[in-house]
């Protein structure tokens, strides 16, 4: 069984976080008075860059405010996580890029799901 998934919309990606105590885990990464979306974006961009997966210039990413596409991204994350549950109890971050043709996307504008 998969724990609760918390979703964060970055406007260029949807991030799904699995953690029993997600709010305390994220609070430890936040700067004072920083919105949670900024914290998660900093973490994801830093992680992907640190491991040389991809360097993301967030200013050049396509923005997506289409609620239907964002909901489809959340559904895609949920389906992936349900069919590939995490083994360890550590916090897990999953990402699906939305409206980013340079990464590769399906007919709805969604990329594959990546674990970060």
N, C-alpha and C positions, 0 to 999 in steps of 0.2 A: 504494500500500500504506500502511496506517495503522500508525503506531508503536504500541507497547504502551500500553494504557489502564490507568491506576491508578485504583482506585475508593476513595472515602471515603464512609462512611455517616454522615450527620449526624442520623439518626433522623427527620427531617422532610423529608429530600431525600437523593438519591444524587448525588454529584459524580464525574464522570469526568475525568481529567486526562491529556492527551497531551503528553508532553515526553520527549525523548531522555534527559535527565538530570533526571527529575522529583524525585528525592530531594534533589539539590543545590539546585534551584530553590525547593523548599518550605522547605528548611533556612534559606535566606536570609530567608524571611518569618517564621520562628518566633521567639518569645521563648524565653529559656532555660527548660528544663523544661516547656514547653507541649506538651500532646498534639497530634498532627497534626490531629485532628478539630477542635480549638479553633482552630487556625491557619486551616484551610480555611473553617470557619464564619465567622470574622472577615473573611476575604478576600471571601467570597461576599456576606455581608450588607453589607459596606462598599461593594463594587462596585455592587450593585443599588441601594443608597441614593444613592451618589455620582452615578450617572447618572439618578436619578429614575425608575428602572424600577419599583421597589416598595420600600416601607419595611417591613422584616420585624422584628417583635417575636418573637424566638425563644422567649420564654416562653409565647406564645400559640399557637404552632404545634402542630398535632396530632403526637404522637409515634407512630412506627410501628416496632415491633420484630418484625414478622412477617417471618421470613427469606425466605419465598416471595415476598412483595411486593418486598422489597429485591433479591432475585435477578432478578425481572422488571424492576425499574428498571435494573439493570446491563445486562440483555439489551437493553432499549429503547435505552439509551445506545450500546451497541456497534452495534446495527443502524443507528442514526442516523449515527453517526460513520463507519461503513463505507460507507454510501450517500452521505454528504456529507463526504468527507475534507478536512481543513484544507489550505489552500494554502500558508500561511506555515509556517516551521519554529518559530515562536514557541510557547511553552507555550499550550495551549488548555484552558480549563475548560468543561465542559458540566454542566448540572444538570437533573435530573428531580425534581420535587416528588412526594412520596408521602403519600397520605392527607390531602390539602389540598383539600377541595371548594370552598373559597372562591377557589381559583386555577383550578379546572376540571380534572377528571380523568376518565379512562376507567373502564370497569367494574372494573379491577383497582386503582383508586386512584392511577393514575400520570398526571402532567401531560404536556404536550408536552415535548420536549427544548429547552432554551435554551442558547445559547453565552454564557458570561460572561467 
